[in-house]
Amino acid sequence: MRYFIAIYILLIVITVSILGFRGSTTKNTPLEVFPDMDRQAKYKAQTQNSLFSNDSADRLPVLGTASRGNAYNLEDVFSSKPTLKSLAFKTGKNKSGDWVAQTSSVIDVNLPLIRLGREKYDIHCSICHGDYGNGLGVLSKFGLAPRNLSDPSKKGTYLESSGAWTDGQIYHAISMGSASGIMLGLSDKLTPKERWAIVLYVRTLQNFVGQATTVSKKI
């Protein structure tokens, strides 16, 4: 019995030593069975980090990174003369609710815009729809069937069924994703200008692939 009392008192002392008294505070890190990464080594914003040559912990995004969020209207938020874009530019539909027929009606079409469209298409779209928009991207090799955007000689193109899509409809699909839910929207990754640039580049691919298909048939 005396050993039981001694062991019991010892357990109480050990328990209190480890857990402390109820309501007491300590600067020591508590013992946690499942810490869930609540505390981990990190550098806070705008602090020094001797690992890098400029001693800054803040780093620029890696080149080619697909950003999440765009803040495309940030300049307008802090500007005394904000540029309010049209409804058609932001949604792909005009005030009457009709789809925008051509990209040129909402934004100036030029070579830099096409180059921007190619850059963003290669990052966000080519893995599914292929480098030439014909649906033969990487995912097509795994049993999936991404939409054919450009090759009129093959089935599955968006030009089928209810007729040719307008530029506004393509813009909406890029922004909100497909109705089936297979393709997710890119409105959180691309600015409206970048989405219209992709629309323009898709039209360029369509013309290129269509002409190449016509020439091959003649040959």
C-alpha positions as CSV (number, residue, x, y, z in Angstrom):
1,M,0.0,0.0,0.0
2,R,2.8,2.4,0.9
3,Y,4.4,1.8,-2.6
4,F,1.0,2.6,-4.2
5,I,0.8,5.9,-2.3
6,A,4.4,6.8,-3.3
7,I,3.8,6.0,-6.9
8,Y,0.5,7.9,-6.9
9,I,2.2,11.0,-5.4
10,L,5.0,10.7,-7.9
11,L,2.6,10.5,-10.9
12,I,0.8,13.7,-9.6
13,V,4.1,15.5,-9.3
14,I,5.2,14.4,-12.8
15,T,1.8,15.4,-14.3
16,V,1.8,18.8,-12.7
17,S,5.4,19.3,-13.8
18,I,4.6,18.6,-17.4
19,L,1.1,20.1,-17.7
20,G,1.3,22.9,-15.1
21,F,-1.5,24.2,-12.9
22,R,-4.8,25.2,-14.5
23,G,-4.8,28.8,-15.6
24,S,-1.0,29.3,-15.3
25,T,0.9,30.7,-18.2
26,T,4.3,29.8,-19.6
27,K,6.6,30.9,-22.5
28,N,7.6,27.3,-23.2
29,T,6.3,25.5,-26.2
30,P,3.4,23.3,-25.1
31,L,3.6,19.5,-25.6
32,E,1.3,18.6,-28.5
33,V,0.3,15.1,-29.7
34,F,-0.8,16.5,-33.1
35,P,0.9,19.8,-33.6
36,D,-0.6,20.2,-37.2
37,M,2.3,22.5,-38.2
38,D,0.9,25.3,-35.9
39,R,4.5,26.4,-35.2
40,Q,7.2,26.2,-37.9
41,A,10.4,28.0,-38.9
42,K,9.6,30.8,-41.3
43,Y,10.5,34.4,-42.3
44,K,7.9,37.1,-41.9
45,A,7.3,39.7,-44.6
46,Q,9.9,42.4,-45.1
47,T,12.5,40.7,-42.9
48,Q,16.1,39.8,-43.6
49,N,17.3,36.5,-44.9
50,S,21.0,36.0,-45.3
51,L,20.5,33.1,-47.6
52,F,19.9,35.4,-50.6
53,S,22.4,37.9,-52.0
54,N,20.1,40.9,-51.3
55,D,19.4,39.8,-47.7
56,S,15.7,40.0,-48.4
57,A,13.2,37.3,-47.3
58,D,10.6,38.5,-49.8
59,R,11.1,36.8,-53.2
60,L,9.7,37.5,-56.6
61,P,7.5,34.8,-58.2
62,V,9.3,32.2,-60.3
63,L,9.3,33.0,-64.0
64,G,6.4,31.4,-65.8
65,T,4.4,30.9,-62.6
66,A,0.7,30.8,-63.1
67,S,-0.5,33.4,-60.7
68,R,-3.7,33.1,-58.6
69,G,-5.6,36.4,-58.4
70,N,-4.8,39.3,-60.7
71,A,-6.0,42.7,-59.1
72,Y,-6.5,43.9,-62.6
73,N,-8.4,47.0,-61.5
74,L,-5.9,47.9,-58.7
75,E,-4.8,51.1,-60.5
76,D,-8.4,52.2,-60.9
77,V,-9.0,51.7,-57.2
78,F,-6.3,54.2,-56.3
79,S,-6.7,56.5,-59.2
80,S,-8.5,59.9,-59.1
81,K,-9.6,59.2,-62.7
82,P,-10.4,55.5,-62.9
83,T,-10.9,53.8,-66.3
84,L,-14.2,52.1,-66.2
85,K,-14.2,49.2,-68.7
86,S,-17.4,48.4,-70.6
87,L,-19.7,45.6,-69.6
88,A,-18.8,43.7,-72.8
89,F,-15.1,43.9,-71.9
90,K,-15.7,42.3,-68.5
91,T,-18.4,39.8,-69.3
92,G,-18.4,39.0,-73.0
93,K,-22.0,40.3,-73.3
94,N,-23.2,43.8,-74.4
95,K,-25.9,45.8,-72.6
96,S,-28.6,44.1,-74.6
97,G,-27.4,40.7,-73.3
98,D,-26.0,39.5,-76.7
99,W,-22.7,37.8,-77.0
100,V,-19.8,40.0,-78.4
101,A,-19.3,38.9,-81.9
102,Q,-15.6,40.0,-82.4
103,T,-12.8,40.8,-80.0
104,S,-12.0,44.0,-81.9
105,S,-15.3,45.6,-80.7
106,V,-14.1,45.6,-77.1
107,I,-10.3,45.9,-77.3
108,D,-7.7,47.1,-79.8
109,V,-6.3,44.2,-81.7
110,N,-2.6,44.2,-82.4
111,L,0.4,41.9,-82.6
112,P,1.4,42.4,-78.9
113,L,-2.1,41.3,-77.9
114,I,-1.7,38.1,-80.0
115,R,1.7,37.4,-78.4
116,L,0.2,37.9,-75.0
117,G,-2.6,35.5,-75.9
118,R,-0.1,32.9,-77.1
119,E,1.9,33.2,-73.8
120,K,-1.2,32.7,-71.6
121,Y,-2.6,30.0,-73.9
122,D,0.7,28.0,-73.6
123,I,0.6,28.3,-69.8
124,H,-3.1,27.7,-69.1
125,C,-4.7,26.0,-72.1
126,S,-2.2,24.0,-74.1
127,I,-1.9,21.1,-71.6
128,C,-5.5,20.1,-72.5
129,H,-6.3,21.6,-75.9
130,G,-2.9,21.1,-77.4
131,D,-0.3,23.6,-78.8
132,Y,-2.5,24.1,-81.9
133,G,-5.9,24.0,-80.3
134,N,-6.8,20.7,-81.8
135,G,-7.5,19.0,-78.5
136,L,-4.4,16.9,-78.6
137,G,-2.8,18.1,-75.4
138,V,-1.0,16.0,-72.8
139,L,-4.3,15.0,-71.1
140,S,-5.6,13.5,-74.4
141,K,-3.0,10.7,-73.9
142,F,-4.7,9.6,-70.7
143,G,-8.2,8.8,-72.0
144,L,-9.6,12.3,-71.8
145,A,-11.1,14.2,-74.7
146,P,-10.4,17.9,-74.4
147,R,-12.4,20.2,-76.8
148,N,-11.1,20.6,-80.3
149,L,-10.9,24.4,-80.8
150,S,-9.3,24.8,-84.2
151,D,-9.3,21.8,-86.5
152,P,-12.5,21.9,-88.6
153,S,-11.6,18.5,-90.2
154,K,-12.2,16.6,-86.9
155,K,-15.2,16.1,-84.7
156,G,-15.6,17.6,-81.3
157,T,-14.8,21.2,-82.3
158,Y,-16.7,24.0,-80.7
159,L,-17.9,25.1,-84.2
160,E,-20.3,22.1,-84.2
161,S,-23.7,21.6,-82.7
162,S,-25.4,25.0,-82.3
163,G,-23.2,26.8,-84.8
164,A,-20.0,28.8,-84.5
165,W,-19.2,30.3,-81.2
166,T,-18.8,34.0,-81.0
167,D,-15.8,35.6,-79.4
168,G,-17.9,36.5,-76.4
169,Q,-18.9,32.9,-75.8
170,I,-15.2,31.8,-75.9
171,Y,-14.3,34.6,-73.5
172,H,-17.1,33.4,-71.1
173,A,-15.9,29.8,-71.3
174,I,-12.4,30.9,-70.4
175,S,-13.7,33.0,-67.6
176,M,-16.3,30.6,-66.1
177,G,-15.3,27.2,-67.4
178,S,-17.3,24.7,-69.3
179,A,-21.0,23.9,-68.5
180,S,-20.0,20.3,-67.8
181,G,-17.6,21.4,-65.1
182,I,-14.7,19.5,-66.6
183,M,-12.9,22.8,-67.4
184,L,-12.6,25.2,-64.5
185,G,-12.8,29.0,-65.1
186,L,-9.6,31.1,-65.2
187,S,-11.1,34.4,-64.0
188,D,-9.0,34.2,-60.9
189,K,-5.8,33.7,-62.8
190,L,-6.2,35.9,-65.9
191,T,-7.2,39.5,-66.3
192,P,-10.0,40.4,-68.8
193,K,-7.3,41.6,-71.2
194,E,-5.5,38.3,-71.0
195,R,-8.7,36.4,-71.6
196,W,-9.5,38.4,-74.7
197,A,-5.9,37.9,-75.8
198,I,-6.4,34.1,-75.6
199,V,-9.7,34.5,-77.6
200,L,-7.7,36.3,-80.3
201,Y,-5.0,33.7,-80.3
202,V,-7.6,30.9,-80.5
203,R,-9.0,32.6,-83.6
204,T,-5.4,32.8,-85.0
205,L,-4.9,29.0,-84.4
206,Q,-8.3,28.3,-86.0
207,N,-7.2,30.2,-89.2
208,F,-3.8,28.6,-89.2
209,V,-5.0,25.0,-88.7
210,G,-8.0,25.4,-91.0
211,Q,-5.7,26.7,-93.9
212,A,-3.2,23.9,-93.2
213,T,-6.0,21.3,-93.4
214,T,-7.3,22.7,-96.6
215,V,-3.8,22.6,-98.2
216,S,-3.2,19.1,-97.1
217,K,-6.5,17.9,-98.7
218,K,-5.5,19.5,-102.0
219,I,-2.2,17.8,-101.9
